[in-house]
């Protein structure tokens, strides 16, 4: 039994959400506040969680 494309998308977006959460936590704890980053980690986190939830719902509907 293989995972559908929606299941694979859900897994990938969950991994991206985890990475974004860790990166945002590291950004918030930085010592030198003058070294700003350019990645919008909170936005990436929210978008990837929303996509993961919808992809999971679609993947589960197929079973």
Protein Blocks (a to p, Z undefined) as FASTA:
>chain_A
ZZdfklmmmmmmmmmmmmmmmmmmmmmmpmblmlccfbdfklmmmmmmmmmmmmmmmmmm
mZZ
